[in-house]
Amino acid sequence: MTERDFAFLRDLLHRRSGLSLGTDKHYLVDSRLGMLCRRLGIEDIPALVERLRGEPHGELESAVVDAMTTNETLFFRDRTPFDLFRNVILPEKLAANAASRSLRIWCAAVSSGQEAYSLAMILHEHAQSLAGWRVDLLGTDISAEVLEKARQGLYTQFEVQRGLPIQMLLRHFRQEGDKWRVDEHIRGMVELRRHNLLDPNAHFGQFDVIFCRNVLIYFDVPTKARVMDALAQRLAPNGVFVLGAAETVIGISTSLVPDETHRGLYRDAGARAVSSAPAGGGFVGLPLPPRGA
């Protein structure tokens, strides 16, 4: 792979996904796109680049983005954000939204689904308190491949052992051979859609809670600021924003400010007085299942 080919791939990935690939990442490109070439029957990376130059904005570009995007995740990853959701965010929203009886949550980089299903399991724990509520839980990702895995809800023994409490495994999963599938009542609580964080998002409406964890670390500062500002526009009044443990808004965006009490929790700096109802084209909420389901 020539430096010219590498520069072309770096530009494509940044333009299409926001991924900021360092000049020292030749090995990563060689590894991931080498596997993609073998899978697609393309001779080598220079041949792949040649095809990309001749077929801009096609399925091959999407396959390259999918191959280069990091999709590492696990159930209840880092634990603290989920404790915050269970013990701080959810009680706060139950009180604040008592009149509308509506709760909208967006996992903005859902990967293969573990984060959204972890939140769904917590919501299931509170099914009695949420009886009669409209609860929308949206998960989006740029990768069609990982979204399909999320829709299937089928995970290996290794994947369910990483962060998932055994009681939740037994309550919300069923074993299929050497794998485990999330039960339909949990999968049915999550709406999954393909979405690029660099694309317009107004059609999703407003959200009470946005999780965007462990994805912005791969962006350069201008792209981080652009994405944070766009996501902040989707927060309902008094909405909350959750970042990953290694991420911050400080020095990047003024649209969000850290919560004074809870680390990792951010709030809309402007607190715009707008309706939290979905905009046109918003997805339909799904009822919570009975607690004993």
C-alpha positions in Angstrom: 0.0 0.0 0.0 1.5 3.3 -1.1 1.3 6.5 1.0 -1.1 7.9 -1.7 -3.4 4.9 -1.2 -3.2 5.3 2.6 -4.0 9.0 2.4 -7.0 8.2 0.1 -8.3 5.8 2.7 -7.7 8.2 5.6 -9.7 10.9 3.8 -12.5 8.5 2.9 -12.9 7.2 6.4 -12.8 10.7 7.9 -15.4 12.0 5.4 -17.7 9.1 5.7 -17.6 8.2 9.4 -15.6 10.9 11.2 -12.9 8.4 12.1 -9.5 10.2 12.5 -6.9 7.7 11.5 -3.3 8.5 12.6 -0.4 8.3 10.2 1.0 5.4 12.2 -2.1 3.2 11.6 -0.8 1.4 8.4 -0.9 -1.9 10.3 -4.6 -1.4 11.2 -5.5 -0.7 7.6 -3.4 -3.6 6.4 -5.1 -6.0 8.9 -8.7 -5.0 8.6 -8.9 -4.2 4.9 -6.7 -7.1 4.1 -9.4 -9.4 5.6 -12.0 -7.5 3.7 -10.2 -8.0 0.4 -9.9 -11.8 1.1 -13.6 -11.9 1.9 -14.6 -10.0 -1.2 -12.1 -11.7 -3.6 -10.2 -8.5 -4.2 -6.5 -9.1 -4.9 -5.0 -6.6 -2.4 -5.5 -3.1 -0.9 -4.2 -1.2 -3.9 -6.8 -3.0 -6.0 -9.4 -2.2 -3.4 -8.4 1.5 -3.6 -8.6 1.4 -7.4 -12.2 0.1 -7.2 -13.1 2.7 -4.5 -11.9 5.5 -6.8 -14.1 4.2 -9.6 -17.2 3.5 -7.5 -17.6 6.4 -5.1 -20.4 6.4 -2.5 -21.2 2.7 -3.3 -21.6 -0.4 -1.2 -17.9 -1.0 -1.2 -17.3 2.3 0.6 -19.8 1.2 3.2 -18.0 -2.2 3.6 -14.7 -0.4 4.1 -16.2 1.9 6.8 -17.7 -1.2 8.5 -14.4 -3.0 8.5 -12.5 -0.1 9.9 -15.0 1.0 12.6 -14.3 -0.4 16.1 -17.3 -2.2 17.5 -16.0 -3.4 20.8 -18.7 -3.4 23.4 -20.2 -5.5 26.2 -23.2 -5.7 28.5 -23.3 -3.1 31.2 -19.9 -1.8 30.0 -18.1 0.3 32.7 -21.0 -0.3 35.1 -21.1 3.3 36.4 -23.3 4.8 33.6 -25.9 2.1 34.1 -25.8 2.7 37.9 -26.4 6.4 37.1 -29.3 5.4 34.8 -30.9 3.2 37.4 -30.3 5.3 40.5 -30.2 8.9 39.2 -31.5 9.4 35.7 -34.6 7.2 35.8 -36.0 8.5 39.1 -35.4 12.0 37.9 -37.3 11.4 34.7 -40.1 9.6 36.4 -40.7 12.7 38.5 -40.1 15.3 35.7 -42.1 13.5 33.1 -45.0 12.4 35.3 -47.5 14.6 33.4 -46.5 13.4 29.9 -45.8 9.8 31.0 -43.2 9.7 28.2 -39.6 8.7 28.2 -37.3 8.8 25.1 -33.8 7.3 25.1 -31.2 7.2 22.4 -28.1 5.0 22.2 -26.3 6.9 19.5 -23.5 4.3 18.9 -25.3 1.1 19.8 -22.9 -1.3 18.0 -24.0 -4.9 18.4 -26.8 -4.0 20.8 -25.4 -4.7 24.3 -25.8 -1.1 25.6 -29.4 -0.8 24.4 -30.4 -4.2 25.8 -28.7 -3.4 29.1 -30.9 -0.3 29.4 -33.9 -2.3 28.4 -33.3 -4.8 31.2 -33.1 -1.9 33.7 -36.3 -0.5 32.3 -37.9 -3.9 32.7 -36.9 -3.9 36.4 -39.0 -0.7 36.7 -42.0 -1.9 34.6 -44.4 -1.3 37.5 -43.3 2.3 37.9 -43.5 2.8 34.1 -46.9 1.2 33.6 -48.9 3.3 31.2 -45.9 5.2 30.0 -44.7 5.5 26.4 -41.1 4.4 26.4 -39.0 4.8 23.3 -35.5 3.3 23.2 -33.7 3.9 20.0 -30.3 2.4 19.1 -28.4 3.6 16.0 -25.1 2.8 14.4 -23.2 3.4 11.2 -22.6 -0.3 10.6 -25.3 -2.4 8.9 -23.4 -5.5 9.9 -23.4 -4.9 13.7 -27.0 -3.7 13.6 -28.0 -7.0 12.1 -26.3 -8.8 14.9 -28.1 -6.5 17.4 -31.4 -7.3 15.8 -30.7 -11.0 16.1 -29.8 -10.6 19.7 -27.6 -13.7 19.6 -24.4 -13.7 21.6 -21.6 -16.2 22.4 -20.9 -17.5 25.8 -17.9 -15.2 26.0 -20.0 -12.2 25.1 -22.7 -12.9 27.8 -20.0 -13.5 30.4 -18.6 -10.0 29.9 -20.5 -7.8 32.3 -23.9 -9.5 32.3 -25.0 -10.6 35.8 -26.0 -14.2 35.9 -29.5 -13.5 37.1 -30.1 -11.3 34.1 -28.8 -13.9 31.8 -31.2 -16.5 33.2 -34.1 -14.1 33.3 -33.8 -12.5 29.9 -31.9 -14.9 27.6 -32.5 -18.4 26.3 -29.8 -20.8 25.3 -29.5 -21.9 21.6 -26.8 -24.4 21.2 -23.6 -22.8 22.4 -25.0 -19.3 22.2 -27.6 -17.2 24.0 -30.4 -15.1 22.5 -32.0 -12.1 24.1 -35.7 -12.8 24.8 -38.2 -11.3 22.5 -39.7 -9.1 25.3 -36.4 -7.3 25.7 -35.6 -7.1 21.9 -39.0 -5.7 21.3 -38.3 -2.7 23.6 -35.5 -1.5 21.3 -35.9 0.2 17.9 -32.7 -0.2 15.8 -31.8 2.1 12.9 -28.8 2.7 10.8 -27.5 6.3 11.2 -24.2 8.1 10.7 -23.5 10.6 13.5 -22.2 13.0 10.8 -25.6 13.1 9.2 -28.6 15.3 10.1 -30.6 13.9 13.0 -33.6 16.3 13.4 -36.0 13.7 12.2 -35.4 11.7 15.4 -37.1 14.4 17.5 -36.1 15.1 21.1 -34.8 12.8 23.8 -34.7 12.8 27.6 -31.5 10.7 27.7 -28.8 10.3 25.1 -26.0 7.7 25.5 -23.0 8.3 23.2 -20.1 6.4 24.7 -16.7 5.3 23.5 -17.1 6.5 19.9 -16.0 10.2 20.0 -12.6 9.1 21.1 -11.9 8.1 17.5 -12.8 11.5 16.1 -10.6 14.6 15.8 -11.6 17.7 17.9 -13.5 19.6 15.2 -15.6 16.4 14.5 -16.2 15.7 18.2 -17.5 19.3 18.6 -19.7 19.0 15.5 -21.2 15.7 16.7 -21.7 16.8 20.3 -23.4 20.0 19.2 -25.7 18.1 16.9 -26.6 15.6 19.6 -27.2 18.4 22.2 -29.8 19.8 19.8 -31.7 16.6 20.2 -32.0 16.9 24.0 -35.4 17.7 25.5 -35.5 20.4 28.1 -33.6 19.1 31.2 -32.4 16.2 29.1 -29.2 14.4 30.1 -26.2 13.2 28.1 -23.9 10.3 29.0 -20.3 10.0 27.6 -17.7 7.3 28.0 -15.3 7.3 31.0 -12.4 8.6 28.9 -14.5 11.3 27.2 -15.3 14.9 28.1 -17.0 18.0 26.7 -14.5 20.3 28.3 -12.5 22.3 25.7 -14.6 20.7 22.9 -18.2 21.9 23.1 -20.1 24.6 25.0 -23.4 23.0 24.2 -23.1 20.6 27.1 -22.0 21.2 30.7 -20.9 18.6 33.3 -23.4 17.7 36.0 -22.3 19.2 39.3 -22.8 16.0 41.2 -22.4 13.0 38.9 -19.3 12.3 36.9 -19.9 11.3 33.3 -23.3 13.0 33.2 -23.8 16.1 31.1 -26.7 18.5 30.6 -27.8 20.9 27.9 -26.1 24.3 28.5 -29.0 26.1 26.8 -31.9 24.2 28.4 -34.1 25.1 25.4 -37.8 25.2 26.1 -39.1 22.9 23.3 -41.5 20.0 23.2 -40.0 16.6 23.9 -42.6 15.0 21.5 -41.1 13.3 18.4 -40.8 15.3 15.3 -42.4 14.1 12.1 -41.0 10.7 11.1 -40.3 9.8 14.7 -40.5 6.1 15.6 -43.4 4.5 17.5 -42.9 3.7 21.1 -43.2 0.1 22.3 -45.0 -0.9 25.6 -43.0 -2.3 28.4 -43.7 -6.0 29.0 -45.1 -7.1 32.3 -42.4 -7.4 35.0 -42.8 -11.1 35.3 -42.4 -11.7 31.5 
